[in-house]
């Protein structure tokens, strides 16, 4: 009976510790989830933290709340010794996982750099070696980009930190280049005047830098590049202004007597015939007459 009573007492103490652990974890998690996290989010929003950095910090805080809740539960339940005894095991597992998941660790480290980069944010239009699109989400492993075909591409963060990434909308102005081809007989002065006039008449084209036209090459055709600037660029505004400007010059140039893309077949004048000449007979008889 004393042994049975002692066994019951141990199980009762263990159940009490488990109940205390679960209750403490629940209370600590609720405190962090519904008080600490919203307060941190409010402070970051109040200080004007970039959306990308704010989202990354919120995810780190969410993980920290879970870890802190478990640790607090172990200590309050009198099970803190489990943390001391498991330190060596945790260290060994960390080393093993580090070797087994080098790519994952690399992506996580790259993600930390991307999340803290103030010039790389959700909503930016980027171009990299593998594609082009708008950043939709950034976490510590990968970046999700929505392409202009409405596809979502998950790009490992390491791929973005080890290659060239172009952010066309980072600055407050963006240049739009529109290539054109004219024939050698085209009036270039008139063409340039039409291109500049169409740009000046567009409400979204900036006056400074002023619109310009450059000759890029001269071979079978005269190739021009019309250059205009827009303010506060986005992918949508870039595509819209470029399309509207192209449509306008496609209307104005023919009205000015200048044709675009006149690269069709060339009409040849004259006749094709066969000229007959007298040929010496010895050319066909090896030099001997028969």
C-alpha positions as CSV (number, residue, x, y, z in Angstrom):
1,X,0.0,0.0,0.0
2,X,2.7,2.6,0.8
3,X,4.3,1.8,-2.6
4,X,1.0,2.2,-4.4
5,X,0.3,5.4,-2.5
6,X,3.7,6.7,-3.5
7,X,3.1,5.8,-7.1
8,X,-0.2,7.6,-7.1
9,X,1.5,10.6,-5.5
10,X,4.1,10.7,-8.3
11,X,1.5,10.5,-11.0
12,X,-0.6,13.1,-9.4
13,X,2.5,15.4,-9.1
14,X,3.3,14.7,-12.8
15,X,-0.3,15.5,-13.9
16,X,-0.2,18.7,-11.8
17,X,3.1,19.7,-13.5
18,X,1.6,18.9,-17.0
19,X,-1.5,20.9,-16.2
20,X,0.5,23.8,-14.9
21,X,2.7,23.7,-18.0
22,X,-0.3,23.7,-20.4
23,X,-2.1,26.4,-18.5
24,X,1.0,28.6,-18.4
25,X,1.7,28.1,-22.1
26,X,-1.9,29.0,-23.0
27,X,-1.8,32.1,-20.8
28,X,1.6,33.2,-22.1
29,X,0.7,32.6,-25.7
30,X,-2.6,34.5,-25.4
31,X,-0.8,37.4,-23.8
32,X,1.8,37.5,-26.5
33,X,-0.7,36.8,-29.4
34,X,-3.4,39.3,-28.4
35,X,-1.4,42.0,-26.6
36,X,2.3,42.0,-27.4
37,X,2.0,41.4,-31.2
38,X,-0.8,44.0,-31.8
39,X,1.1,46.5,-29.7
40,X,4.3,45.9,-31.6
41,X,2.4,46.2,-34.9
42,X,0.9,49.5,-33.8
43,X,4.3,50.9,-32.8
44,X,5.9,49.9,-36.1
45,X,3.0,51.4,-38.1
46,X,3.3,54.6,-35.9
47,X,7.0,54.9,-36.7
48,X,6.4,54.3,-40.4
49,X,8.3,51.0,-40.7
50,X,8.5,49.7,-44.2
51,X,5.7,47.1,-44.9
52,X,8.3,44.4,-45.8
53,X,10.3,44.9,-42.7
54,X,7.2,45.1,-40.6
55,X,5.9,41.8,-41.9
56,X,9.2,40.1,-41.3
57,X,9.5,41.4,-37.7
58,X,5.9,40.3,-37.0
59,X,6.8,36.8,-38.1
60,X,9.8,36.7,-36.0
61,X,7.8,38.0,-33.0
62,X,5.2,35.3,-33.6
63,X,7.9,32.6,-33.4
64,X,9.4,34.3,-30.3
65,X,6.0,34.3,-28.6
66,X,5.6,30.5,-29.1
67,X,9.2,29.8,-27.8
68,X,8.8,32.1,-24.8
69,X,5.4,30.5,-24.0
70,X,7.0,27.0,-23.9
71,X,10.0,28.1,-21.9
72,X,7.8,29.9,-19.4
73,X,5.5,26.9,-19.1
74,X,8.5,24.6,-18.3
75,X,9.9,26.9,-15.6
76,X,6.6,27.6,-13.9
77,X,5.8,23.9,-13.9
78,X,9.1,23.0,-12.3
79,X,10.4,21.3,-15.5
80,X,13.2,23.7,-16.2
81,X,15.7,21.0,-15.8
82,X,14.6,19.6,-19.2
83,X,16.0,22.7,-20.8
84,X,19.4,22.2,-19.2
85,X,19.6,18.5,-20.1
86,X,18.5,19.1,-23.6
87,X,21.0,21.8,-24.4
88,X,23.6,19.4,-25.7
89,X,21.1,17.5,-27.8
90,X,19.8,20.7,-29.2
91,X,23.3,21.8,-30.1
92,X,24.0,18.5,-31.9
93,X,20.7,18.7,-33.8
94,X,21.5,22.3,-34.8
95,X,24.9,21.3,-36.2
96,X,23.4,18.3,-38.1
97,X,20.6,20.3,-39.5
98,X,23.0,23.0,-40.5
99,X,25.0,20.6,-42.7
100,X,21.8,18.9,-44.0
101,X,20.1,22.1,-45.0
102,X,22.7,24.5,-46.2
103,X,20.5,25.8,-49.0
104,X,17.7,26.4,-46.6
105,X,20.0,28.3,-44.2
106,X,21.4,30.3,-47.2
107,X,17.8,31.3,-48.2
108,X,17.0,32.3,-44.6
109,X,20.1,34.4,-44.3
110,X,19.4,36.0,-47.7
111,X,15.8,36.6,-46.6
112,X,17.0,38.5,-43.5
113,X,19.0,40.8,-45.8
114,X,16.1,41.3,-48.2
115,X,13.5,41.9,-45.4
116,X,15.8,44.6,-43.8
117,X,16.6,46.2,-47.2
118,X,14.5,49.5,-47.3
119,X,14.8,49.5,-51.1
120,X,13.3,46.1,-51.7
121,X,9.6,46.2,-50.7
122,X,6.3,44.5,-51.3
123,X,4.5,46.0,-54.3
124,X,7.8,46.8,-56.2
125,X,8.1,45.9,-59.8
126,X,11.4,44.0,-60.3
127,X,13.3,42.3,-63.1
128,X,15.8,39.6,-62.4
129,X,17.6,36.9,-64.5
130,X,14.7,34.5,-64.2
131,X,11.7,36.8,-64.9
132,X,9.8,39.9,-64.1
133,X,6.9,40.8,-61.9
134,X,5.5,42.6,-58.8
135,X,6.6,41.5,-55.3
136,X,3.6,40.0,-53.5
137,X,5.2,38.6,-50.4
138,X,8.6,38.2,-48.7
139,X,9.4,35.7,-46.0
140,X,12.7,34.4,-44.7
141,X,12.9,31.5,-47.2
142,X,11.5,32.8,-50.5
143,X,10.0,35.8,-52.3
144,X,6.7,35.4,-54.1
145,X,6.4,37.4,-57.3
146,X,3.2,37.8,-59.4
147,X,4.1,38.0,-63.0
148,X,2.2,40.0,-65.6
149,X,0.6,36.8,-66.8
150,X,-1.0,36.6,-63.3
151,X,1.2,33.7,-62.3
152,X,2.8,33.5,-58.8
153,X,6.5,32.6,-58.9
154,X,8.2,31.5,-55.7
155,X,11.9,32.7,-56.0
156,X,14.4,31.4,-53.4
157,X,15.9,34.4,-51.6
158,X,19.4,33.3,-52.3
159,X,18.7,33.6,-56.1
160,X,17.8,37.3,-55.6
161,X,20.8,38.1,-53.5
162,X,23.3,36.5,-55.8
163,X,22.1,37.9,-59.1
164,X,21.3,41.4,-60.5
165,X,17.9,42.6,-59.7
166,X,16.5,45.7,-61.4
167,X,13.9,47.8,-59.6
168,X,12.5,50.3,-62.3
169,X,10.2,52.1,-59.8
170,X,12.7,52.7,-57.1
171,X,13.2,56.3,-58.1
172,X,10.6,59.1,-58.6
173,X,11.1,59.2,-62.4
174,X,11.4,56.6,-65.1
175,X,12.4,56.9,-68.7
176,X,10.4,55.2,-71.5
177,X,12.1,54.3,-74.7
178,X,10.1,53.7,-77.9
179,X,12.1,52.3,-80.9
180,X,11.0,53.3,-84.4
181,X,12.2,52.5,-87.9
182,X,11.9,54.9,-90.9
183,X,13.0,54.7,-94.5
184,X,16.0,56.6,-95.8
185,X,13.7,58.9,-97.8
186,X,11.8,60.0,-94.7
187,X,12.0,63.6,-93.5
188,X,13.8,63.2,-90.2
189,X,13.2,66.8,-89.0
190,X,9.5,66.4,-89.5
191,X,9.5,63.0,-87.8
192,X,11.4,64.3,-84.8
193,X,9.0,67.3,-84.5
194,X,6.0,65.0,-84.6
195,X,7.5,62.7,-81.9
196,X,8.4,65.5,-79.6
197,X,5.0,67.2,-80.1
198,X,3.1,64.0,-79.3
199,X,5.1,63.6,-76.1
200,X,4.5,67.2,-75.0
201,X,0.8,66.9,-75.6
202,X,0.5,63.8,-73.3
203,X,-0.5,64.9,-69.7
204,X,1.6,62.3,-68.0
205,X,4.9,63.0,-69.8
206,X,7.3,65.2,-67.9
207,X,8.6,68.5,-69.3
208,X,11.9,68.0,-67.4
209,X,13.7,66.0,-68.5
210,X,12.3,67.1,-71.8
211,X,11.3,64.5,-74.5
212,X,14.0,63.7,-77.0
213,X,14.7,61.6,-80.1
214,X,18.0,59.9,-80.9
215,X,19.2,58.1,-84.0
216,X,20.4,54.7,-82.8
217,X,21.6,53.2,-86.1
218,X,21.5,53.6,-89.9
219,X,21.6,50.6,-92.2
220,X,18.8,49.3,-94.4
221,X,16.5,51.5,-92.2
222,X,17.0,54.6,-90.1
223,X,16.3,53.5,-86.5
224,X,15.2,56.1,-83.9
225,X,14.5,56.0,-80.2
226,X,11.9,58.3,-78.7
227,X,12.6,59.0,-75.1
228,X,10.1,60.3,-72.6
229,X,9.9,60.5,-68.8
230,X,7.1,59.8,-66.3
231,X,6.8,60.6,-62.6
232,X,5.9,58.2,-59.7
233,X,6.2,55.2,-62.0
234,X,4.4,51.9,-61.5
235,X,4.2,49.0,-63.9
236,X,0.6,50.0,-64.8
237,X,1.5,53.6,-65.5
238,X,4.5,52.6,-67.5
239,X,2.5,50.3,-69.8
240,X,-0.4,52.7,-70.1
241,X,1.7,55.8,-71.1
242,X,3.9,53.8,-73.4
243,X,0.9,52.4,-75.2
244,X,-0.9,55.7,-75.5
245,X,2.2,57.4,-76.8
246,X,2.8,54.7,-79.3
247,X,-0.8,54.9,-80.6
248,X,-0.6,58.7,-80.9
249,X,2.6,58.7,-83.0
250,X,1.3,55.9,-85.1
251,X,-1.6,58.3,-86.0
252,X,0.4,61.5,-86.4
253,X,3.4,60.2,-88.5
254,X,1.2,59.0,-91.4
255,X,-0.7,62.3,-91.3
256,X,2.7,64.0,-91.7
257,X,3.5,61.9,-94.7
258,X,5.9,59.6,-92.9
259,X,5.3,55.8,-93.0
260,X,6.5,53.4,-90.2
261,X,7.9,50.0,-90.8
262,X,7.9,50.3,-94.6
263,X,10.0,47.2,-95.1
264,X,8.0,45.3,-97.6
265,X,9.1,43.8,-100.9
266,X,10.7,46.1,-103.4
267,X,9.3,46.3,-106.9
268,X,11.8,45.7,-109.7
269,X,11.4,47.4,-113.1
270,X,12.7,46.0,-116.4
271,X,12.7,42.7,-118.2
272,X,14.4,39.3,-117.7
273,X,15.8,37.6,-120.8
274,X,18.5,35.4,-122.2
275,X,21.3,36.8,-124.2
276,X,22.7,34.5,-127.0
277,X,26.2,34.8,-128.2
278,X,28.3,33.0,-130.8
279,X,30.4,30.3,-129.3
280,X,33.4,28.8,-131.3
281,X,32.7,25.2,-132.4
282,X,36.0,24.0,-130.9
283,X,34.7,24.8,-127.4
284,X,32.5,21.7,-127.8
285,X,34.8,19.5,-129.8
286,X,38.0,19.6,-127.8
287,X,39.6,21.9,-130.3
288,X,39.1,19.5,-133.3
289,X,36.5,19.7,-136.0
290,X,34.6,16.7,-137.0
